Amino acid sequence: MNRTIVFVIFIAAGIASLRTADALHSSKLVECGTETVALFDGVKSPDGRYAVGWTIRPKSKDAKPVDWSAWGNQQHPGFEFLSCYEFGRENDPYEISDCFVDLQQKKMLILPSDWSYWPHKNHGSFDAAWYPASGKLKYALLQNQARFSTANLWLVVVDENGMHQVDLAPRLETPVMQFVKNKKVTDPHHYAISYPLHGTTWGVPGDVSDVSFKGSSAVIAFGAEIPKSMDAPVILGTVTVSLPDGAVGRVTGTR
């Protein structure tokens, strides 16, 4: 079952974050050069310039080109459109990629992933946090959540040279897992880690704090648990990363 996310805009001390209830759906297409991107409804920066979406491409030489002209002929675009293509498995002829889009310049940045998010994906969700609340966007954090853990946590940097991304999830795994091991829990390697941007995600209690941007750093909450376990303790904490390089700093426990 997909998680329903409540739409909230939070602004305090220069911090901005956006949650959306509509990332389950895509209804608008945008052309970025030779590429077509379907935008996630509601996942847009506070200034309206940047958005997040997905595109599908042939992966096999024998696959036919994607027919985007069929998009407007369907009652439920996105869901019905994707049902016409085989994707998601190693030998499937098509592949989906999530994208960060500059709507003004009509440019896109591919967000690399082994398991991208798409509309109506089972056991998945997508979330975004933006900084700052007003003026020129500098940073975005984008969470691609799988069933029990965060598959990708992209840090997108927008500067005078364009748009750049780094996936923080792989570089956060080692220090956070070491923190879990230091708690002397049983079977630490069975723990799955999530980085909820807005306080709750699959299996993580709601007392996890929202992500916060503070000057040249971001403080990101994490929750570690053994999926479906009723006995293993949930480990909660925060990890600080520097901006814009995403270097990992202090890991602190909150429970």
C-alpha positions as CSV (number, residue, x, y, z in Angstrom):
1,M,0.0,0.0,0.0
2,N,1.3,3.5,-0.8
3,R,1.9,6.0,1.9
4,T,-0.4,9.1,1.8
5,I,1.6,12.2,2.5
6,V,-0.1,15.4,3.9
7,F,0.6,18.6,2.0
8,V,2.4,21.1,4.3
9,I,4.6,24.1,3.7
10,F,6.8,24.9,6.7
11,I,8.8,28.1,6.8
12,A,10.9,29.2,9.9
13,A,14.3,30.8,10.3
14,G,14.9,30.5,6.6
15,I,14.0,26.8,6.5
16,A,11.7,25.6,3.8
17,S,10.2,22.2,3.2
18,L,7.4,20.9,1.0
19,R,5.4,17.8,1.4
20,T,2.9,16.6,-1.2
21,A,-0.1,14.4,-1.4
22,D,0.1,14.2,-5.2
23,A,3.4,12.4,-5.9
24,L,1.3,9.4,-6.5
25,H,0.1,11.1,-9.7
26,S,1.4,12.7,-12.9
27,S,-0.8,14.9,-15.1
28,K,1.5,17.3,-16.9
29,L,4.3,16.8,-19.4
30,V,7.2,19.1,-20.1
31,E,9.6,19.0,-23.0
32,C,13.3,19.3,-22.1
33,G,15.2,19.4,-25.3
34,T,14.8,16.0,-26.9
35,E,13.4,14.5,-23.7
36,T,9.9,14.4,-22.3
37,V,9.3,14.4,-18.5
38,A,6.1,13.7,-16.7
39,L,5.9,15.9,-13.6
40,F,4.8,14.6,-10.2
41,D,1.8,16.6,-9.2
42,G,2.6,19.0,-6.4
43,V,6.3,18.4,-6.2
44,K,7.5,21.9,-7.0
45,S,9.9,24.3,-5.4
46,P,8.3,27.2,-3.4
47,D,9.4,29.7,-6.1
48,G,7.7,27.5,-8.8
49,R,10.8,27.2,-11.0
50,Y,11.9,23.7,-10.2
51,A,9.9,20.4,-10.2
52,V,10.5,16.7,-10.0
53,G,9.2,14.1,-12.4
54,W,10.1,11.0,-14.3
55,T,10.8,9.8,-17.9
56,I,10.8,6.5,-19.6
57,R,13.3,5.5,-22.3
58,P,14.0,2.4,-24.4
59,K,16.8,0.3,-22.9
60,S,16.9,-2.2,-25.7
61,K,17.8,-1.5,-29.3
62,D,14.8,-3.5,-30.4
63,A,12.4,-1.5,-28.2
64,K,10.1,0.9,-30.0
65,P,10.4,4.7,-29.2
66,V,8.1,5.8,-26.3
67,D,4.9,7.3,-27.8
68,W,4.2,10.3,-25.6
69,S,1.4,11.4,-27.9
70,A,-0.8,8.7,-26.2
71,W,-0.6,10.6,-22.9
72,G,-3.5,13.0,-23.5
73,N,-5.8,10.2,-24.7
74,Q,-6.0,8.4,-21.3
75,Q,-8.3,9.1,-18.4
76,H,-5.6,8.4,-15.8
77,P,-2.3,9.6,-17.4
78,G,0.7,8.1,-15.8
79,F,-0.8,4.9,-14.6
80,E,-2.4,3.9,-17.9
81,F,0.5,5.2,-19.9
82,L,3.1,3.1,-18.0
83,S,1.0,0.0,-18.3
84,C,1.9,0.0,-22.0
85,Y,5.6,-0.5,-21.3
86,E,7.7,-3.2,-19.6
87,F,10.1,-1.8,-17.1
88,G,11.6,-2.4,-13.7
89,R,13.4,-5.7,-14.3
90,E,16.9,-6.3,-15.6
91,N,15.9,-7.6,-19.0
92,D,12.9,-5.3,-19.6
93,P,13.2,-3.2,-22.7
94,Y,12.4,0.1,-21.0
95,E,13.8,2.0,-18.0
96,I,12.4,4.7,-15.8
97,S,14.4,7.6,-14.4
98,D,13.4,10.2,-11.9
99,C,14.4,13.8,-13.0
100,F,14.9,17.2,-11.4
101,V,13.6,19.9,-13.8
102,D,14.3,23.5,-14.4
103,L,10.9,24.7,-15.7
104,Q,12.2,28.1,-16.8
105,Q,15.2,26.8,-18.8
106,K,13.5,23.5,-19.8
107,K,16.4,21.5,-18.6
108,M,16.4,18.2,-16.7
109,L,18.8,16.5,-14.4
110,I,18.6,12.7,-14.2
111,L,18.5,11.3,-10.6
112,P,20.4,7.9,-10.9
113,S,18.8,5.0,-9.1
114,D,18.6,1.2,-9.3
115,W,14.9,1.5,-8.3
116,S,13.3,4.7,-9.3
117,Y,10.0,6.0,-8.1
118,W,7.0,6.2,-10.5
119,P,3.3,7.0,-10.1
120,H,1.2,4.4,-8.2
121,K,4.4,2.4,-7.3
122,N,3.6,-0.3,-4.7
123,H,5.5,0.0,-1.5
124,G,7.1,3.3,-2.3
125,S,6.8,7.0,-1.7
126,F,8.5,10.3,-2.7
127,D,9.2,13.4,-0.7
128,A,11.0,16.7,-1.1
129,A,12.4,19.5,1.0
130,W,13.6,22.8,-0.4
131,Y,15.9,25.6,0.8
132,P,15.5,28.5,1.0
133,A,11.8,29.4,1.2
134,S,12.1,32.5,-1.0
135,G,14.5,33.9,-3.5
136,K,16.8,31.8,-5.7
137,L,16.7,28.0,-4.8
138,K,20.0,26.7,-3.6
139,Y,19.3,23.1,-2.4
140,A,16.7,20.4,-2.6
141,L,16.6,17.1,-0.7
142,L,14.6,14.4,-2.5
143,Q,13.7,11.1,-0.8
144,N,12.9,8.0,-2.8
145,Q,11.5,5.7,-0.2
146,A,11.3,1.9,-0.7
147,R,9.2,-0.4,1.5
148,F,11.5,-0.5,4.6
149,S,14.3,1.8,3.8
150,T,15.3,4.9,1.8
151,A,16.5,3.8,-1.6
152,N,17.9,7.2,-2.6
153,L,18.4,10.6,-0.8
154,W,19.4,13.0,-3.5
155,L,21.0,16.3,-2.6
156,V,20.4,18.6,-5.6
157,V,22.5,21.8,-5.7
158,V,21.5,24.7,-7.9
159,D,24.3,27.2,-8.6
160,E,25.6,29.5,-11.4
161,N,26.9,26.4,-13.2
162,G,23.5,24.6,-13.3
163,M,22.0,21.7,-11.4
164,H,24.1,18.9,-9.8
165,Q,23.1,15.9,-7.7
166,V,24.7,13.5,-5.3
167,D,23.0,10.5,-3.7
168,L,23.6,10.8,0.1
169,A,22.1,7.4,1.0
170,P,25.3,5.3,0.2
171,R,27.6,7.7,2.0
172,L,25.4,7.9,5.0
173,E,25.0,4.1,5.4
174,T,28.4,3.4,6.9
175,P,28.4,6.0,9.7
176,V,24.7,5.4,10.5
177,M,25.2,1.6,10.6
178,Q,28.2,2.1,12.9
179,F,26.0,4.2,15.2
180,V,23.5,1.4,15.2
181,K,26.2,-1.2,16.0
182,N,27.4,1.0,18.9
183,K,24.0,0.6,20.5
184,K,24.9,-3.1,21.0
185,V,21.7,-4.3,19.4
186,T,21.1,-7.9,18.3
187,D,21.6,-8.5,14.6
188,P,22.6,-5.0,13.6
189,H,23.0,-6.1,9.9
190,H,19.3,-6.8,9.8
191,Y,18.5,-3.1,10.4
192,A,17.0,-1.0,7.6
193,I,17.6,2.7,7.5
194,S,15.2,5.5,6.5
195,Y,15.8,9.2,6.2
196,P,12.3,10.8,6.5
197,L,12.3,14.4,5.4
198,H,9.1,15.1,7.3
199,G,9.0,13.2,10.5
200,T,7.6,9.8,9.5
201,T,8.1,7.1,6.9
202,W,7.6,3.4,6.5
203,G,7.9,1.9,10.0
204,V,9.5,4.9,11.6
205,P,7.6,6.6,14.5
206,G,6.3,10.1,14.1
207,D,8.7,11.6,16.7
208,V,11.4,11.9,14.1
209,S,12.1,15.6,13.4
210,D,11.8,17.3,10.0
211,V,15.0,17.9,8.1
212,S,16.5,21.3,8.8
213,F,18.8,23.5,6.8
214,K,21.2,25.7,8.8
215,G,23.5,27.9,6.9
216,S,26.0,25.6,5.2
217,S,24.7,22.3,6.6
218,A,21.6,20.2,6.7
219,V,20.5,18.1,9.7
220,I,18.8,14.9,8.5
221,A,16.8,12.6,10.8
222,F,17.1,8.9,10.5
223,G,15.3,5.9,11.8
224,A,16.8,2.3,11.9
225,E,14.7,-0.7,12.5
226,I,14.4,-4.4,11.7
227,P,11.5,-4.7,9.3
228,K,8.4,-6.4,10.8
229,S,10.2,-7.0,14.1
230,M,8.1,-6.5,17.3
231,D,11.0,-6.8,19.7
232,A,14.0,-5.1,18.2
233,P,14.5,-1.5,19.3
234,V,14.0,1.4,16.9
235,I,17.1,3.6,16.7
236,L,16.5,7.2,16.0
237,G,19.0,10.0,15.4
238,T,20.2,12.8,13.2
239,V,23.2,13.1,10.8
240,T,24.7,16.4,9.7
241,V,25.9,16.9,6.1
242,S,27.8,19.9,4.8
243,L,26.6,22.0,1.9
244,P,27.1,22.0,-1.0
245,D,29.4,19.0,-1.1
246,G,27.3,16.6,1.1
247,A,30.2,15.5,3.3
248,V,29.0,13.5,6.3
249,G,29.5,15.1,9.7
250,R,28.2,14.3,13.2
251,V,25.8,11.4,13.9
252,T,23.7,12.0,17.0
253,G,21.1,9.8,18.7
254,T,17.7,11.0,19.7
255,R,16.6,7.7,21.1
